[in-house]
Amino acid sequence: MTENPIDRAPERRVAFGEAAEQYDAARPGYPDELVADVLEFTGRRPRGVDALEVGAGTGKATLAFAARGVTLTCLEPDPRMAAVLARHCAGMPHVTVENVDFESWQAPDRRFALLLAGQAWHWVDPEVRWRRARELLVPGGAIALFWNDWLVADEALRHELRAVHHRHLQGLPPHSIVDAQPRESVMAPNSWVWEELQAQEDFTDVEHRLYHSRHTRTTAGIVDLLSSLSSYLILTEETRRAVLSDVSRTVDAHGGTLELATRTGLFLARATPA
């Protein structure tokens, strides 16, 4: 019997730790231009930025900002992801890792110049996320929220991989690499992120920026990438093994590599005066 990954969506938030190492190895990072744009938006020198990162994962964004000298307090709710992040940040005294979720975190008696979240803000409770973000930012402090979409660039290979998924699943995952265009994406300026930010009285100067890049993955690399996605992690082991085995055979038949066309969407805003 085929399986529909969408049916188990509530489990997806807590699934990533099962594949922390694959996540770390296979997930593309974020463009250098995005990091520079975020820091420019803060209006501060990088070494003067005290930042809070929500849902830091294994450090895809953390390391890029830390390399610029930004002081970071990183919140990651999954202990397995947090362990990988802490390993990467060993020897970085300006980076602190806390194994806790944003909603229940006991904040210190200080406010931050920047709150950032890469590939994570949609997991934060919508009832509290904007209010808590404003409470933790200094007046004029910046919020930077960003996500990646990945699509298989080669059309013929994309169609074959789409057929693979249909053989094993009742429906494609909501964020599938085998779509011609993302069906569910936060990249567009009219997405829920834009609409919610525009509706917040506590934030102003809302901006949206889009970046394009390409990433090559081997057969093993694309399997690791899929293995790190929540919609695959929540599949039964039998279904997941069958899908990934079929994906491996298909990519191998195309030379053992594929190119991912990657879009990165960034949303920026400033906290209004208290």
C-alpha positions, -999 to 999 in steps of 0.1 A, spaced: 0 0 0 14 34 -9 18 61 17 9 97 18 36 117 37 12 147 41 -11 127 63 15 127 91 24 164 89 21 171 127 51 147 133 74 166 110 86 193 134 103 167 157 117 144 130 149 161 120 171 148 148 168 113 134 189 124 104 211 151 120 243 140 103 226 137 69 210 171 74 244 186 82 262 169 52 236 174 25 216 206 31 228 236 10 237 266 31 228 302 24 243 327 -1 271 350 11 251 378 -4 222 371 20 245 372 50 259 405 39 224 420 32 211 410 66 241 426 84 238 457 63 201 459 72 210 459 109 229 491 104 257 479 126 292 465 121 291 427 123 312 425 155 287 449 171 257 426 163 243 405 192 220 380 175 195 354 185 191 324 162 159 304 163 159 268 152 196 268 145 198 232 134 233 220 127 246 255 120 240 261 83 233 298 90 252 300 123 286 294 109 281 319 81 272 347 106 298 336 132 325 339 105 317 376 102 322 381 139 285 382 149 278 372 185 252 344 185 229 328 210 216 297 191 184 279 201 178 244 189 151 221 204 164 188 191 193 175 212 208 156 183 209 186 161 221 208 189 250 183 195 262 187 159 259 224 161 279 226 194 306 204 178 309 229 148 310 259 172 336 245 196 363 270 200 340 299 191 335 319 223 311 343 206 286 314 199 264 299 226 243 269 219 212 261 239 191 229 235 157 245 239 127 257 218 121 294 212 86 294 228 98 282 263 133 296 264 141 317 295 156 348 279 184 366 296 180 402 309 191 417 276 177 424 241 192 415 207 200 436 177 191 407 153 168 377 154 174 353 126 159 320 115 169 299 86 144 272 74 128 273 109 103 301 115 73 281 102 78 256 130 74 283 157 40 286 174 21 313 154 3 323 185 35 336 201 62 340 175 58 377 165 51 390 200 81 371 215 103 382 187 95 418 193 100 414 231 135 401 225 146 428 200 160 462 208 140 491 193 150 492 156 164 457 159 162 435 128 144 402 121 157 381 92 137 350 82 149 329 52 143 296 35 157 275 6 137 257 -21 155 231 -41 143 217 -75 160 192 -98 173 213 -127 173 186 -154 137 182 -167 141 147 -180 156 135 -147 130 154 -127 102 136 -146 118 102 -139 122 110 -102 86 122 -101 75 89 -114 96 71 -88 77 90 -61 43 82 -76 52 45 -75 56 45 -38 35 74 -24 -1 84 -27 9 121 -30 41 140 -34 56 157 -3 45 193 0 80 206 -7 92 182 -33 124 186 -53 107 170 -83 82 198 -89 87 221 -119 78 250 -95 73 248 -57 37 241 -49 40 253 -13 67 280 -8 74 310 14 96 325 -12 71 349 -29 64 383 -13 27 375 -11 33 344 11 21 340 47 54 354 60 50 387 41 13 390 50 19 383 87 48 407 89 29 434 72 1 429 97 23 433 128 22 467 144 54 459 162 74 456 129 81 481 101 103 485 70 93 450 57 114 438 27 117 407 6 147 396 -14 153 365 -35 186 348 -44 194 321 -69 222 295 -68 230 260 -81 243 230 -61 255 197 -75 248 165 -56 260 129 -61 236 100 -58 246 96 -21 243 133 -16 208 135 -29 198 105 -8 212 123 22 193 154 13 160 136 10 167 117 42 170 150 60 136 163 49 108 159 74 83 146 49 106 116 42 116 111 78 80 104 89 75 77 62 76 41 74 110 26 72 99 2 45 85 30 23 114 53 28 139 26 19 120 18 -12 117 54 -24 154 62 -17 166 29 -33 146 38 -65 159 73 -64 195 60 -62 190 37 -92 175 66 -112 202 91 -105 230 65 -111 214 59 -145 219 96 -153 256 96 -144 255 96 -107 250 134 -102 223 159 -104 221 197 -102 197 215 -78 183 248 -88 181 266 -54 160 297 -45 166 314 -12 139 338 0 147 364 27 123 385 47 135 415 67 118 439 91 127 462 120 112 463 154 93 495 161 101 515 192 86 501 224 
